[in-house]
Amino acid sequence: MKNDFAKKLKNLIEGKIIFLATSDKKGNPNIIAAEVNYLSGEKEVIITNNCMVTTAKNILATRKASILLTDNKTFWWRIKTKANCSSKGKWFDFVKGLKTNTGYVPKGVLILKIKEVYDLDKGKLIVSF
């Protein structure tokens, strides 16, 4: 990920509430609000799955998800991802140890690898991987 863009995205997304959209294999849509726990240097968005059912099923079925990211004032971005869910591994261990998950028993972790970021206000692709 380009350094300047990666730093900007990390500041905009980490610890923030995003809208996460998925669909099942038949195209039935689903959208939730979720807090981003971490943005890794490998352009992976990490989100704890504490109580997601439909979202996790959709990701396992299609391996796709989109994020809507906004500050409600200056920008609206759509981020397309290649998605995965897991209940083991380094990212699952990472989210289990987060203070924000104190009192919860995480069922898993969503790992969303960024493929493209699109600026909805300007109507243009910002970055593609």
Secondary structure, DSSP 8 states (H G I E B T S, - for coil): --HHHHHHHHHHHTT-EEEEEEE-TT--EEEEEEE--EE-TTSEEEEEESS-SHHHHHHHHH-EEEEEEE-SSS-EEEEEEEEEEESSSHHHHHHHT-GGGTT----EEEEEEEEEEEETTTTEEEEE-
